[in-house]
Amino acid sequence: MASATLLKSSFLPKKSEWGATRQAAAPKPMTVSMVVRASAYADELVKTAKTIASPGRGILAMDESNATCGKRLASIGLENTEANRQAYRTLLVTPPGLGNYISGAILFEETLYQSTVDGKKIVDILVEQGIVPGIKVDKGLVPLVGSNDESWCQGLDGLASREAAYYQQGARFAKWRTVVSIPNGPSELAVKEAAWGLARYAAISQDNGLVPIVEPEIMLDGEHGIERTFEVAQKVWAETFFYMAQNNVMFEGILLKPSMVTPGAEKYTVFIFTTLSKELGMVLLLCMVFLEHCCILFASV
């Protein structure tokens, strides 16, 4: 595990070095402070992380809240009752051969404690298929006071006791989503809050036997170019790993979920309609929308 001092320095190439061939410098002796945290769950965390990241399989995001489930049920004329949510979630976890393609499933809290319509625990159904049960643990985004209309993710209060109970129920990894917005800055306060929150969540999760998915999400909205996205992403990643090192997070026992480095969504849309013909631009835009819905469908079916 690398020290916070080492990680604070930029480990990514500067923009001027993109695409350039870098000459290997002669090795110089250096002293690096190393921090190793002994944890009762250390071996289990590494094993869980490797299982979820196994080649050819992905994570099923079925952590829809009861309110979101209600919208899906309403679209087919059903009431938002626990029985209907149970039937819906039963459909998600019982397809034959699901474990051949899915390595982990992120559950909503109600789902973690729920059984299928046949009376079998959903957690047990997943484990039997070689799928690691996970749990969404953040409490959502709220306005960050003192920032430029930015947000921070709440949920650290009581997290340790909640995660201890989730582990006993069969969960083995956790999900926490925080966001950084480029059009609104991002301010130093927002970046630090996002990074520190992720680090505390990661440390608490590992202390309770759960592999944390570390997700410093850079929002896609804005008219900025890809260079600006890369600049912000580099800063957010470096800050996040710096604070994780300060909190003695075991890097081998996390799953990093960074955002894609792309131009702002508004700029990309403008490019489509100004650079391409109107007809070709419309076709490309429709393809993008189709692919986005396919990704959402895969994440919830």
Secondary structure, DSSP 8 states (H G I E B T S, - for coil): -B-HHHHHS--S--GGGTT--------------B-----TTHHHHHHHHHHHT-TT-EEEEE---HHHHHHHHHTTT----HHHHHHHHHHHH-STTGGGTEEEEEE-HHHHT-B-TTS-BHHHHHHHTT-EEEEE----EEE-TTSSS-EEE---TTHHHHHHHHHHHT--EEEEEEEE-STT---HHHHHHHHHHHHHHHHHHHHTT-EEEEEEEE---SS--HHHHHHHHHHHHHHHHHHHHHTT--GGG-EE--------HHHHHHHHHHHS-HHHHHHHHHHHHHHHHHHHHHHH-
